[in-house]
Amino acid sequence: MTAESTNRYVDALETAAGAVLDDLKAAREERARFADRLYTEMATAQRRNLGVMRRFADQPTDVAGNWVALIDAQVQAQAQAFELGRAWFEDLTSTGAQRRARLEKVWNANREAMAAGVAATQEALAANPVAEMLRANPVAEFFRATAV
């Protein structure tokens, strides 16, 4: 095995590892963006719900006003849930192509690493005197010829 084939193999492994790490980092960032959005939406919903509860506590006899506040809060919550679902779906569709490109990069890098590893192994076996001796050994030849 030459230094060139070994270096090619190590370089290919490094490229493959880098592709995997890049994919993990990008996926983490995508999840973090949605988690931040979810946090913001949940905080907004919590403030809205507490506002309705405060109104009920401050004005318990204003049945009509409290009813309107409750309905308004429900409508806002429904709109917020719809918007969050839309944002989630939009993120999925927009990041799908990016994710596919990253996975293709990982796939190609691993394929190159495998090819480099096979080439380095073949080179090492070709230069190995023990392997040559086994190839020339009549006993090994007998077993090779009779193998099923």
N, C-alpha and C positions, 0 to 999 in steps of 0.2 A: 504494500500500500504506500503510495507516494504522499508526500506532504500536500501536493496539489489536490489529490482526491480527498484527503482528510479535511483540508481546509474548505473544499467545496461542500462537503457533507456538513461540517460545523456551521458554515455560512447559511446553508439551507435550513438547518435546525433553528438558527438564530432568527431567520426570516419568518419561519413558521411560528415560533414562539411570539415574535413581535406582532404577527397578524392576529393571533389569539388574544393577546393582551389588548391590542387596539380595539378588537371587537368587544371584549368585556368592558373596557372603559366607555365605549360609545353606548353600549346597552345600559350601563349604569347611569350615564348622563340622561338617556332617554327616560328611564324610570324615575330619575330624580326630578326631571321637569314635570312629569305628570304628578308625582307625589307632592311637589310644591303647589301645583294647581289645586290638587285635592285638599291640601291643608288650607289654602286660602278660601276655597269654597265652603269647607266645613266650618271655619271660623266665622264666615259671613252668616251661614245658616244658624249657628249657635247664637250669635248676637241678635239675629232677627227673632228667634224663638224666645230668647230672654226678654226682648222688648215686648213681645206679646204677653208674656207672663207678667211682666211688670205692669202693663196696662190693666190686665185683669186685677192685679193686686191693688193698684191705685184707684181704679174706677169700677168696683165690683157691681155697682147698680146700673152701669151703662151697658145694658144687654145688647142693644142695637150696635153701638160703637165697638164693643168687644167682638161681636159677631163679624162685623166688617173687617176688623183688624185680623181676626183669625182667618177669614177667607182670603184676605189680601196676602197674608203670610204663606198660606198654602199655595196660592197661585205663584208667588215668587219662588217658593221652594220647588214647585214643579218645573218652572222655567229654568231654574238653576240646575236641576237634575238633568233636564234635556240638554242644556248647554254643556254641561260636564261630559255627558255621554257623546255629544257631537265632537267635542275636543278630543276625547279619548279615541274615537273612531278615526278622526282626522290624523291624529298622531300615528295610529296603526298603519293607515294607508300611506302616509308620507314617509314613514321610517321603514316600511317594508322593502322598498327598492334599495335603500341604503344598507339595510341588514343583509339583503341578498348579495349585494356587492361585497360586503365585508366577509360573508361566509364563503363566497367564491375565492376571495383572496386567501383565506385560511386553507381552503381545499387545494388550491394551486400550490401554495407554499409547502403543504404537507406532501403533495405529490412529488414536488421537486426534491424535498428532503429524502423521500423514499427512493427516488431514482439515484440520488447521489450516494445514499447508503448502499444500495445494491451494487453500484459501480465500484465503490471503495472496497466492498467485500469481495467482489469478483477479482479485482486487482490484487487484493491481499492473498486470496487463494491461489491465483495464478503464480504469484511469486513465492509461495510457501513451499519449501523443500519437502516437508512431511506430506503435503497433499500430492506432490509429484511422485514421491516414493510409493504412496498408496495407490496411485494410478498405475504405476508400473508393477505393482505386486501381483504375482500370479494368483495368490489366494483371494485377494480382493477382486480380481478379475473373474474368478470362478463364482464368487457370491453375487457379483453384479450380473453375470450371465444367467445365473439360475434364479434370480429374484423374480418373484411373481408380481 
